Every structure is written in C-alpha cells, then in structure tokens.
Amino acid sequence: MDVRALRITSIARVFVGGVKIIPANETDFTAIKVLLESMQDITEAFEITRAQKRKPQVIVYNIDKKIQAEELLEGLLKKNCFLYNANNVPLV
C-alpha cells in the first residue's frame, strides 16, 4: 500500500482528546484504518473507531408552553419554504 496515495480531506482534534481524520472516500477510509491498526504503538495507545453520522438538529428556545408540537411544526412549515421538497410537498 502506497501511503502517499491516501487522500485525507481534513484532520482535527476532538474535544475528548482524540483526532478526527476525514478521508476523501470509503477506499481511503479502509486503507487508513488498516494502516493504523497495523501499528502496534497506535493500537496500544488509541482506540480506532468510525464516527457515527448524526442527523442535523435544530433547537428552538422560548416557545410558549401552550403551543402544541403539531401547531409549532405547522407554523414553521408555513414560514419556511426550504422545508418543502421541489414539488412543494412538506418534508415532514
């Protein structure tokens, strides 16, 4: 395996003391994982895992407690056309 051929999109520290490596594609991910797992000093010192993808979240504060969830969703959908698909059908 030619390590120089592996493409990494970015490397960043994570808040729990680790490093996040984002490869360019699935093949590069597999190759990087195999390479790191073949290094005994790496496997003894670190845990190598694949991060779980998280769904995007939106937090809305200061909502009146009298408003029902369905009413809030309906109001948000009416005010935000980006929550509709190309055929103007609500995504929810």
N, C-alpha and C positions, 0 to 999 in steps of 0.2 A: 504494500500500500504506500503510495507516494503522499506523504503528509502535506507537501506543498500544494497538492491539487485540491485539498479540502477547502471549501468556501464557508467562511463564517460571516454572518450578517452583522452581529454585534456581540460584545461581551460586556457584562455589567455586574456590579456587586449587588447582592440581595440583602435585605435587612437582617436575615438570620445568620449572617456570617458566611454565606456561600457565594458562588459565582454563577451567573446565568449566561450560558453560551447559546446563541441562536444561530443554527446553521442555515445555509441557503436552501436546502431541500432535505427530503427524507433520507436519501442516499448518504448525504454528508452527515446527517444526524447519526445514522447507524455506524458509519465509519469512525466518527469521533468517539462514540460510546465504546466501541470495540477497542479503539486505541487506548482510551483512558483506563478501561478495565484490564488491559494487558500490563499496565504499570503497577507493580505491587505497592510502591510507596504512595501512589494515588489512592488505591483501593483501601489501604490501611488507614489513611488519614481522612478520606472523604466518602460520602455516600453519593452515588451517581443515580439520579432519578430523572424521569421525564416529567416536566411540569404539566399539571392538568390545565386544560384550557378553561377559562372562566367565561361565563356569559356576561355580557355588558350589564351594568346595573345603573339605575338612576335613583337617587334619594331626593325626596321632596319633603321639605320641612314646613312647619307651621300650617298644617292642614287642619281646618275646622273639624273637630271630633264628631260633629253632627252629620258630616258628609259620608255617605256610603261609598264603598270601594267601586261599585259599578257606576255610580254617579260621577265620581272623580275620573275614572277611565273614559267615560263617555265625553266629559268636558275636555279632557286632554286630547282625545281623538279629533274633536271638532276644531280645536285651536291649532293643531299641528298636523299639517298635510303630509309631513315626512313620515308619519306613522301609517301611511297607506301605501299599497303597492302601486305598480304602474297602471293598473286597471281601476284605481281609486277604491280598492277594497281594503278595509281595515286589516292590519297585520295581526291583530289580537282577536 
